[in-house]
Amino acid sequence: MSDLPPDPARLRAILAHLDRQLADTDTIRTYLRLQREQVQRALHAAGRPPRQSRPQVRPALAPPPFPAERSLR
């Protein structure tokens, strides 16, 4: 941001805007952290320790059985 205005009133307005943005980000971070902690407590209460999420591997399906041989007449 090398092109800042020289006028103090506009600089204060920019600074206030940046302060609000930082405060909003801190609020969101705090909210998400609290939600995460609540989910971890619920998992612990359910008797399951939190685990790393990883893609589930589906078992391979067996090929369909061959049709019974028919006697040709």
N, C-alpha and C positions, 0 to 999 in steps of 0.2 A: 504494500500500500504506500507507494512513494508519492502518490498524487493526492495527498490530504489537503483539504482547504486550509488556508492560513487563518481563517476567522475563528476566534475562540468559541463563539456560540455554536457554530456548526460542529466544531471538534467535540464540544460537550454533548451535543445531540448524538454524534456517532459513538462516543464513549458510553452514553446511557444505553443506546441500543445494544452495544456489545455486552454490557453488563447484564441486560435482560436476557440476552441469548445464553450467556453462561449460567445464569440462575435457572433458566428453563432446563438446560442440559443437566445441571446438578439435581434438579427436582426429578426429572425422568430417571436418572441413574439411581437415585435413592429409592424411588418407587419400584423399579425393576429389581433392585437388590432385595428389598423387603418381600416382594412377591416370590423371588427365588428361595429365600430363607424359609418362607411359609411352606413352599412345596417340599423342600428338604425335610422340614419337621413332620409334614404329613407322611412322607415316605418312611421316615424313621418310625413314626407311630404305627404304621402299617406293617412294620417288621421287615421291611426291605431296605437295605442300604442303597443309596443312590448309585447308579452305575453310568458308565459312559455310554452314550447312545451309539449304536453301530447298526449298519443295515442287517436286517434279518435274512438269513439264507434259507430259501425254500428247498425242501427235499426234492430230489429228482423224481419225476413220475416214471413208473414202470411202463414199458411199451405195451400196447394192447395185445392181448393173447391172439394167437393165430386161430383163424376159424377152423372148426373141425373138418377133417377131410371127408368129402362126400364120395361115395362110391359112384363111379361112372358106369352107366349101363349101355 
